[in-house]
């Protein structure tokens, strides 16, 4: 990181958090609930004796570590996650604080302020143990984030962070807008990060990658340990946001004309896209279970534009009546290679909360095409977990290795039903390619991915701190946090689930009788719920029924009309 905004000295003048001392120029963070200091150092220092520089801050004195007075340097013997060092120091008024000092090699993020549902001013320290400079200390605005994870009865909060200017954190993009994901419903805390890394490694780039080679349909992140106002809050995923900038969608131009569009499935209302949309308001941020992410009315411009999304939704439903028309036109509407990857991805990790809901749909530039691509979000409910906890001790079909989650969205169903573009074969071929020895979805590769994260939180001591802080909390329905047990559970689940997928073969997630029931109901859905006087072509163009009809296939009130 480059030291380009604020300095440590500025921090002590503006922030009410009272730091006592630094180790190797990193602030040592104090948890007032357990009387524990936590310092971050490079992982290469673990398992060794290390002579580290100690710097007391103004007003603090008489630092002792393991009953030895420390003036400038101290040699810590064989630092490990379990190492604790008895520490005491005295403030200017003569008050002595005693506790223990521990080390981590994960970065530390320390939020300071009174935060809630709306953005409020605060400060944040970001300590990179491998950085060559002092900690970032920045003015920021922070608020809670999330839907079901953001109610009054929740404890381990998620946070949105907005800096005053763009800043590059670790190896991620340069931006002013970041998020801290608590992994709140996940007793392993890291499923979201691991699953997103997997998606980043396996997904095709969006259809417009030739014009925008830096476009990404996933986000990077890093596991950190978080403090809030002198209280340790546990393991978090510090992450980029999935937004217009990440996807490189075209901005609203100087004349105010809208180009790129981004929508997100927020609820289950109609994110399955198996219902027609008959009315919308471009001054509203939400529609039928979706929320608009770009452009947001009143923020990025006066209004947004729901029409391209509505048109595609309705056109896909109409094309479901004719397999040939669907095959001929669907590539102009949807990013099929990314859909294939998503199909494989969702079923391979059993992402039960990412089918319609927790999916992004994006249009690069509606002036050139209304074709939509997609991206996943909020991947906590994966690898054998359901919302609200793993429930690994209960009989639950959703967490069984033999359970196959479906992409319960009408266009995916219709691909499977018609096998347009040999979609089913393409999905199976893509799975087999990724599943081969050493490839991304091989059992060994997936377990190695899980093990890497597990080892990091175990060896850094973060796993024990997280367990001490949150085990048994109501956020996880009172479950005990046991990282060793959960690691073994996930590895066993991966092995058994992929064996089951291999045995059944793709497309594994669709049940023919269920699909038939879905599509049997589609003709009863009204294209316009206010009136049945309108007739539509198979391409979704509305025709006044008072005019003579030419030869062709039409849709009226959800029913097919054939004019010969």
Secondary structure in CASP SS format (residue, H / E / C, confidence):
PFRMAT SS
TARGET T0000
AUTHOR 0000-0000-0000
METHOD secondary structure of the structure
MODEL  1
X C 1.00
X C 1.00
X C 1.00
X C 1.00
X C 1.00
X C 1.00
X C 1.00
X H 1.00
X H 1.00
X H 1.00
X H 1.00
X H 1.00
X H 1.00
X H 1.00
X C 1.00
X C 1.00
X C 1.00
X C 1.00
X C 1.00
X C 1.00
X E 1.00
X E 1.00
X E 1.00
X C 1.00
X C 1.00
X E 1.00
X E 1.00
X C 1.00
X E 1.00
X E 1.00
X E 1.00
X C 1.00
X C 1.00
X C 1.00
X C 1.00
X E 1.00
X E 1.00
X E 1.00
X E 1.00
X E 1.00
X C 1.00
X C 1.00
X H 1.00
X H 1.00
X H 1.00
X C 1.00
X C 1.00
X C 1.00
X C 1.00
X E 1.00
X E 1.00
X E 1.00
X E 1.00
X E 1.00
X E 1.00
X E 1.00
X C 1.00
X C 1.00
X C 1.00
X C 1.00
X E 1.00
X E 1.00
X E 1.00
X E 1.00
X E 1.00
X C 1.00
X C 1.00
X E 1.00
X E 1.00
X C 1.00
X C 1.00
X C 1.00
X E 1.00
X E 1.00
X E 1.00
X E 1.00
X C 1.00
X C 1.00
X C 1.00
X C 1.00
X C 1.00
X C 1.00
X C 1.00
X C 1.00
X E 1.00
X E 1.00
X E 1.00
X E 1.00
X E 1.00
X E 1.00
X C 1.00
X C 1.00
X C 1.00
X C 1.00
X C 1.00
X E 1.00
X E 1.00
X E 1.00
X E 1.00
X E 1.00
X E 1.00
X E 1.00
X E 1.00
X E 1.00
X C 1.00
X C 1.00
X E 1.00
X E 1.00
X E 1.00
X E 1.00
X E 1.00
X E 1.00
X C 1.00
X C 1.00
X C 1.00
X C 1.00
X C 1.00
X C 1.00
X C 1.00
X E 1.00
X E 1.00
X E 1.00
X E 1.00
X E 1.00
X E 1.00
X E 1.00
X E 1.00
X C 1.00
X C 1.00
X C 1.00
X C 1.00
X C 1.00
X C 1.00
X C 1.00
X C 1.00
X E 1.00
X E 1.00
X E 1.00
X E 1.00
X E 1.00
X E 1.00
X E 1.00
X E 1.00
X E 1.00
X E 1.00
X C 1.00
X C 1.00
X H 1.00
X H 1.00
X H 1.00
X C 1.00
X C 1.00
X C 1.00
X C 1.00
X C 1.00
X C 1.00
X C 1.00
X E 1.00
X E 1.00
X E 1.00
X E 1.00
X E 1.00
X E 1.00
X E 1.00
X E 1.00
X E 1.00
X E 1.00
X E 1.00
X C 1.00
X C 1.00
X C 1.00
X C 1.00
X C 1.00
X E 1.00
X E 1.00
X E 1.00
X E 1.00
X E 1.00
X E 1.00
X E 1.00
X E 1.00
X C 1.00
X C 1.00
X C 1.00
X C 1.00
X C 1.00
X C 1.00
X C 1.00
X C 1.00
X C 1.00
X H 1.00
X H 1.00
X H 1.00
X H 1.00
X H 1.00
X H 1.00
X H 1.00
X H 1.00
X H 1.00
X H 1.00
X H 1.00
X H 1.00
X C 1.00
X C 1.00
X C 1.00
X C 1.00
X C 1.00
X C 1.00
X C 1.00
X C 1.00
X C 1.00
X C 1.00
X C 1.00
X C 1.00
X C 1.00
X C 1.00
X C 1.00
X C 1.00
X C 1.00
X C 1.00
X E 1.00
X E 1.00
X E 1.00
X E 1.00
X E 1.00
X E 1.00
X E 1.00
X E 1.00
X C 1.00
X C 1.00
X C 1.00
X E 1.00
X E 1.00
X E 1.00
X E 1.00
X E 1.00
X E 1.00
X E 1.00
X E 1.00
X C 1.00
X C 1.00
X C 1.00
X C 1.00
X H 1.00
X H 1.00
X H 1.00
X H 1.00
X C 1.00
X C 1.00
X C 1.00
X C 1.00
X C 1.00
X C 1.00
X C 1.00
X C 1.00
X C 1.00
X C 1.00
X C 1.00
X C 1.00
X C 1.00
X E 1.00
X E 1.00
X E 1.00
X E 1.00
X E 1.00
X C 1.00
X C 1.00
X C 1.00
X C 1.00
X C 1.00
X C 1.00
X C 1.00
X C 1.00
X C 1.00
X C 1.00
X C 1.00
X C 1.00
X C 1.00
X C 1.00
X C 1.00
X C 1.00
X C 1.00
X C 1.00
X C 1.00
X C 1.00
X E 1.00
X E 1.00
X C 1.00
X C 1.00
X E 1.00
X E 1.00
X E 1.00
X E 1.00
X E 1.00
X C 1.00
X C 1.00
X E 1.00
X C 1.00
X C 1.00
X C 1.00
X E 1.00
X C 1.00
X C 1.00
X C 1.00
X C 1.00
X C 1.00
X H 1.00
X H 1.00
X H 1.00
X H 1.00
X H 1.00
X H 1.00
X H 1.00
X H 1.00
X H 1.00
X H 1.00
X H 1.00
X H 1.00
X H 1.00
X C 1.00
X C 1.00
X C 1.00
X H 1.00
X H 1.00
X H 1.00
X H 1.00
X H 1.00
X H 1.00
X H 1.00
X H 1.00
X H 1.00
X H 1.00
X H 1.00
X E 1.00
X C 1.00
X H 1.00
X H 1.00
X H 1.00
X H 1.00
X H 1.00
X H 1.00
X H 1.00
X H 1.00
X H 1.00
X H 1.00
X H 1.00
X H 1.00
X H 1.00
X H 1.00
X C 1.00
X C 1.00
X C 1.00
X C 1.00
X C 1.00
X C 1.00
X C 1.00
X C 1.00
X C 1.00
X E 1.00
X E 1.00
X E 1.00
X E 1.00
X E 1.00
X C 1.00
X C 1.00
X C 1.00
X C 1.00
X C 1.00
X C 1.00
X C 1.00
X C 1.00
X E 1.00
X E 1.00
X E 1.00
X E 1.00
X E 1.00
X C 1.00
X C 1.00
X C 1.00
X C 1.00
X C 1.00
X C 1.00
X C 1.00
X C 1.00
X C 1.00
X E 1.00
X C 1.00
X C 1.00
X E 1.00
X C 1.00
X C 1.00
X C 1.00
X C 1.00
X C 1.00
X C 1.00
X C 1.00
X H 1.00
X H 1.00
X H 1.00
X C 1.00
X C 1.00
X C 1.00
X C 1.00
X C 1.00
X C 1.00
X C 1.00
X C 1.00
X C 1.00
X C 1.00
X H 1.00
X H 1.00
X H 1.00
X H 1.00
X H 1.00
X H 1.00
X H 1.00
X H 1.00
X H 1.00
X C 1.00
X H 1.00
X H 1.00
X H 1.00
X H 1.00
X H 1.00
X H 1.00
X H 1.00
X H 1.00
X H 1.00
X H 1.00
X H 1.00
X H 1.00
X H 1.00
X H 1.00
X H 1.00
X H 1.00
X C 1.00
X C 1.00
X C 1.00
X C 1.00
X C 1.00
X C 1.00
X C 1.00
X H 1.00
X H 1.00
X H 1.00
X H 1.00
X H 1.00
X H 1.00
X H 1.00
X H 1.00
X H 1.00
X H 1.00
X H 1.00
X H 1.00
X H 1.00
X H 1.00
X H 1.00
X H 1.00
X H 1.00
X C 1.00
X C 1.00
X H 1.00
X H 1.00
X H 1.00
X H 1.00
X H 1.00
X H 1.00
X H 1.00
X H 1.00
X H 1.00
X C 1.00
X C 1.00
X C 1.00
X H 1.00
X H 1.00
X H 1.00
X C 1.00
X C 1.00
X C 1.00
X C 1.00
X C 1.00
X C 1.00
X H 1.00
X H 1.00
X H 1.00
X H 1.00
X H 1.00
X H 1.00
X H 1.00
X H 1.00
X H 1.00
X H 1.00
X H 1.00
X H 1.00
X H 1.00
X H 1.00
X H 1.00
X H 1.00
X H 1.00
X H 1.00
X H 1.00
X H 1.00
X H 1.00
X H 1.00
X C 1.00
X C 1.00
X C 1.00
X C 1.00
X C 1.00
X C 1.00
X C 1.00
X H 1.00
X H 1.00
X H 1.00
X H 1.00
X H 1.00
X H 1.00
X H 1.00
X H 1.00
X H 1.00
X H 1.00
X H 1.00
X C 1.00
X C 1.00
X C 1.00
X C 1.00
X C 1.00
X C 1.00
X C 1.00
X C 1.00
X C 1.00
X C 1.00
X C 1.00
X E 1.00
X E 1.00
X E 1.00
X E 1.00
X C 1.00
X C 1.00
X C 1.00
X C 1.00
X E 1.00
X E 1.00
X E 1.00
X C 1.00
X C 1.00
X C 1.00
X C 1.00
X C 1.00
X C 1.00
X C 1.00
X E 1.00
X E 1.00
X E 1.00
X E 1.00
X E 1.00
X C 1.00
X C 1.00
X E 1.00
X E 1.00
X E 1.00
X E 1.00
X E 1.00
X C 1.00
END
